[in-house]
Amino acid sequence: MLDMTRERLYHEAVAMLILKSPAFAQFTDFLASVPLEPLDEGVAATDGVKFYIGPEFASYSAYERAFIIAHELSHIILRHPWRIGDKDPMLWNIAGDYVINDALHLNELQEISLPGKPVTLKEYLNSPKTSNTGEKIILYDPSLKDLDADSIYRMIENVIGKSDKSGKSMQQDQSGEQSKQQGEQSKQQGGWGKQQGKGKKSSEKAGSGSINGGDVMRNTNPESENETIDKLRESVHRHRERSEGHNYGEGGKMLLEALDMSETISWYSIIQKYINDIAMSNYTWSPPKMLVYPDQREDVTWVPRLRNSSIKIAVAIDTSLSIGKHDVAVFLGNLYTILRAVLSDIDYKMLLMLTTDTIYWKAVMPPYVPPEVVIQNLRDGGTDFRPAFKMVDDVFSQPPDLFIYFTDGDGDFPEQPPKYPVIWVLTKEHKVPFGISVRFSL
């Protein structure tokens, strides 16, 4: 049970937030009724269902406490407690904090200062900081403003996973004294601290109350997610009934879009549907049938014909600098799971390519090539998509049923689209000249 002082400070912060933000005013009913629980230490945290208020909450000003409440509510709206899955909880929390603080500072709470000294992602991961100053910090990095939490999380994973030839992680190259300072600082400020060394999980206590990487508690109950989102939507609906015609601004629009996130379809679900449809169909693009209209001989339409051969799939993985081993492992793991589930009893041929500005490694399956073998061959370089499309034509005597390209989207495209379906799995927002694009997430 929360003591009366912390409860009063919470409701004062809510009142200040509603006063300063029309967008967050939509959640008045939710904020008024959400269960409150105490924390033994730290500032604040949430498990998506409750708010936890720590003793350090009182050390912030009324304006700063309003920012903190908006921060915790944003974690809930963006479903961060439920989206942890098998991710490192602290690294996921850090990624979410950068996304939220940028949105609040730039789009929604411009009249309220950040509750601490801004610290960029690079500074937070790599620079030893003094731990005994007592200075408040906040994870804020304008350079990340166009990235979502999944993208920032992948960025952190890839940085931590990079090793030198001796097998040490990049962060282990600092002196022992610096490492000690960083570890001490992590306890006080929520830094990544003990997240050092390849493959190790963070030792930061989930939901410790640090608003810099320690305020999101894992929630594995999908029913609680649905119930909470329904309550948020009900709060918005009731507020709009009382305040018809009010302009909630760009921030309100962003929050409402976030509440509809569960309706989006994951990239691997889209690929699975495509491959499943191919497997179930009696028609194929290998080869396609050409229709020429009698009166317009320059207009050509390509249509599928009846299947009389095995399924053919091409896959290219762009390994330029923006895509790391962790990304490739996640992509291949999901892709192989789909192939085993859908094509286990079907004759198929798959061309797998690793690309930069050329094709530097390829394999034709079956036989099955384990993901770890593929990953051992990864190397960096530029990006040119054209060699992969040429390789598809060289390997397959007939056009494939599907070509999947995993990339960030920055590169040279073929001038003419191919005569078969292409799915671009993109690690960032990018326009493609043909095919369909889906956003990669972990």
N, C-alpha and C positions, 0 to 999 in steps of 0.2 A: 504494500500500500504506500503510495507516494505521500510524503509529509506535506503539510499545508503550505510551507514556504515555497517549495519547488512547484507545487501545483499552482500557486498564485503567480509565480514567475512565468510558468508555461502559458497560462491564460492571458497574462499581460502581453506576452510575445505574440500570441495569436491575434489579439486585438490590434497590435501595432502592424502586423503583417496584413491583415484585412484592410486597415486604413491606408496602407501604402500600395497595395496591389489589388486592382480589380480582378485580375486573373485568379489569384489565390482566394479571393473572397467567395468564389464559387464553391469552395470546400469548407465553408463556415460550419455547416452542420456536422460534417465528418470530424473536423478538428475539435469541435465542442464535445463530441461523444466518444472519441477514440480512447480506449483504456490506457491509463498511465501507470508505469511501474518505476521503482527506483533502481539506480545503478550504484554500486559501492564506490566506483571511481569514474573519472572521465566526464564528458560533457553530455552526450546524448547518443541514442542508437534506436534502431527499429528492426523488428522482425517481419514487418509488413502488416501486422495486425495490431501491435501495441507500440506506443512511444515509451522509451526508457530515458529518464532524466537523471543525470549524474550530478555530484556536488559541484563540479566546475562550471556548470551551466550558469550559476549565479555570478561568476567572475566576469561575464560578458555584459555589455550594455543592453538596454532594451531593444535598440535597433539591431544589434548583433544577434540577440536571441531570436528576433523575428527572422533574420536570415537563416539561422540554424533550424528553426521549425520548418521553413520553406525547403531547406536542404533535405531534412528527414522525410518530409511529405513527398518530395520529388523522387526519392529512392523507392517509395511505395508505388507512386504513379507509374514509374518506369519498371516496376516489378523486379527490382534488383535482388531482394531476398530470395525470390523463387527461381531466378535465372542463374544462380550460382552453379547449380549442377555439380559437375566434378571439377570445376575450376578452382584455382587457389583462391580462397575467400578474401584474403587481404588484397591480392593483386586486382581481383575483380572489383573490390570496394574502392581501391585507388582509381581505377579507370572510371568508375561511375562518379566518383567525386569530381574528377576533372570535367566531365561532361556537365554535371549539374551546376557546379560553381560558375562555369562559363555562361551557361544559359541564364542563371539568376542575375549575374553581374551585368551582362550585356543586354538582356532582353526584358528583364522583369523587375529587378530591384535596384534600379540605377540610383535611387535616392539613398540607398543603404550601403555603406561601405563594407568591403570584405572584412570578416571578423578575424583578421590576422594578416601577417606579412605574406604576400603571394610567393609561392614557390613553384617553379616550373618542373615539368616531369624530369628533365635532364638533371636539374639541381637535386631533385628529390632522390633519384636513383644513384647518382654518381658522386655527389659532393659531400664530404664529411661536414657536419654542422655542429656548432657548439651546443651542448646539451644542458648547460647549467645557467643559461641566461633567463629562462622562463618566458622567452618571447613567444607569443602566439603566432602560428603559421596557418596558412590555408592553401590547399592545392588548387592553383589557378594558373593556367597556361594558355594565353590567347592563340598560340600557334596550333593548338589542338581543336580550335573552334568548329572545324568542318568534319570532325571525326565522332563516331558514336562509341559507346562503351566497349563493344566487341572489338572494334578496330584498335582502340588504345590498349586493351588487354592483350591483344595479339602482339602489339608493338613491344610491350613490356616483356612478354614471354620470349619473344625472339631475341631481345637484347640480353636477357638473363641467360638464355640458352646458348648464346655464342661463346665458343671456347677458343683459347689459343692452342698451339700445338702440344703444350704440356698437359692439356686437359683441364686447366683451371678456367673458371668463368672470368669474364672481364672485370667484374667487381672484386675479384680476389687479388688483383694486381696492386691494390693499395697496401700501405704498410700495416703492420699489426696494430700500431697505436691508432691509426685512422679507423681501422675496422672496429676497434674497441669503442672509440668515440661514436661511431655510427650505430653500433648495437645499443649503447646507452641512450642515444638520442631517439632510437626507435621506440623505446619503452615509454618515453615522455611525450613524444610528438606523433606517434603513429607511423614512423618511417618504416621502410621495408626491412631495415636492420638485418635480422638473421636470415633473410631470404638471400643467402649467398651460397654459391656453389651450384653446379649444374644439376638440375632435376630435383632440388630440395623444395619442399613446401614451406610456406611461411609459417613462422611460429607465433605470429601476432594473434592474440586472442580475438576471435570473431566477436564483434559487438562489445568491445572493451570500453566503448564510449569516446574513443578518439574520433573527431570529425575529419581526420586525415587518414582514412584507411581502416578505421576500426569501429564504424557505426552501423554496419549492416550484418544482421544475424541470418544465417542460412535458414530457410523455411522450405521443408520438403512436403508440405501439405497442399496439394493442388486445390482442394476444396476451399481452404482459407484464402487462396488467391482469388478465386471466383467470387467469394463472398465479399472480400475487401473491395474489389473493383466494382462490384454492383453497388456497394455503399457509396463509393466515390461518385459514381454516375448518378445515383439518387440525390446526392448532395448538390451536384451541379443542376439537376433538373429542378429541384425545389428552389434553389437560389434564383434561377432564371424566371421561374414563375412569379417570384416576388419582385424581380428587378427587370421587368421586360423592357427591351430597347437599350439596355446598357451596353456600352462598348468595352469588351474585355481585352482588346488589343492583341498584338501578335503573340504575347506570352500566353494568353488564354487559349489561343488557337493551338499552340504547340502542346499545351497540357492536355487538351481534348484529343489531339491526334495520338498522344502517347497512351491514352486510355483505350485506344482501339488497336494497340500493338498485337494483342493476342489473335487478331483476325488475319495477320500476315502469314504467308506460307513460306516455310524454310526452303533454302536452296536445294537441299537434298531431297525434300518431298517433291519438288518440281521435277528434278532429274528422275526420281523413281517413277513418277507418273509417266514421263516420256518413255522410259525404257519398258515399263509395264505395258503401255499402249502398243509399242512396237512388237513386243513379244506376243501380245494377244491378237494382233492384226494379221489378216491374210494379205495385206498390201505392203509394198516396200518401195523405197526410193532407189533400190539397187538392181538395175538402173531405172531411172525415171522414164516415163513415157512423154514424148513431146507432141503437143497439139499445135498445129499451125492453122490459123483461121484463113479460109479461102480468100476473103476479100482484103485481108490485111496480113500479107505474108511476112512482114517484118515483126509482127507481134507473135511471140511464142509463149505458150503456157506449158509448164512442166507439171505433170501429175504422177502419182504413184501407180505402179502396176502390181499384178498379183505376185505374191512371193513364191520364189522357186529356189531360194538359196538360204544360207545361214544369215543370222543377224550380224551386221558389221558396225562396230563402234570405234571412233577415234577419240583419243584423249590427249590433250597437250597441257603441260604444266609450265608456266612462265616462272623461271627462277631468278628473275632480276632482283636487285637489292631490296626491293620493298616487300618481298615474300620470303619468309624464313622457313626453317625446317619444321617448326611446330605447325605452321599453316599447311604445309604439304602433307604432314602426317595426318592431320584432321581431315583434309580433303580426301586423301587416299583411303583412310579408314572407312569413311562414310560411303565412298564410291564402291569399294570392294564388298561392303555389306549389301549394298543394293544389287550388285551383280550376282552375288551368291544367292540372294533371295529370289531374284526374278529369272535368272538365266541358268540355274543349276541343272535343269533338264532340257535345255535348248542348245542347239549347235550355234556357236557364236565365234567371232573373231574380233579381237580388240587390239588396236595399235595404241601404245602408250609412248609419249614423247616428252623429253625434258628439253626445254627451249630457252634460249636467250635471243640473240639476233641470228641464231642458227640452231639446227637440231644437233645437239652434242651427245645425246643418248636416246636409244629407242628399244622397245621390245614388243613382240607380237605374242599375244596370249589367246588361248592357252599355249604352253603350260603357264601356270600361275607364278607370278613374280612377287615375292613378299614385299610389303611396303618398306621394310628396313633396307632391303637391297636397293630399292629405288633411291631412297634418301641418301645412301652412301655415295651416290653418283652426283649429287647436287653441286652446282657451281654458279657463281654470279656472272653477270654480264648485262649487255643492253637488251632491248626488246624489239623484235620484228616478227609479226605474226605470219608473214607471207611464206617463209620456209616450211612451216607446219602444214599449211594448206597444200603446198606442192608435194610434201611427203605423203599426204593422204592420197593424192592422185597416183603417186608412184607405187605405193604399197597395195592399194585396192584396185583391182581391175574394173570394179564397178563402184559407183558412189556409195558411201556408207549410209546407214540409216540415221546416224546421229554423230555429231562432232561436238565434244565438250572442251572448252578452253578455259583453264583456270589462270587468272591473270589480274593485274591491277588496272588493265585497260589502256595503259600508256604505251603506245608502240605504233608501228606502221601496219595498216590494214591492206588487204588485197583491194585492188580497184574495183573488181567485179565480185559480187556475192556468189558463193558456190551454189550448186543445184541440189543441195541437201540441207537438212535442219542443223542449225548451230546454236548452242547454248553457251553464253559467256558467263562464267562464275566470277564475279568481280569483287576484289577485296576493298574497293572504294567506289564512290559514285563516279560513273563515267558513261558517256554516250558511245554507243557502238553503231556502225553504219549499216549493219544487217544482223539477222538472227534476233534472239531474245536475250536479255541480260537479267541475271538474278544476283542478289547481294550475298556475298559469303559471310557467314557468322559461325562462331564456335558452338 
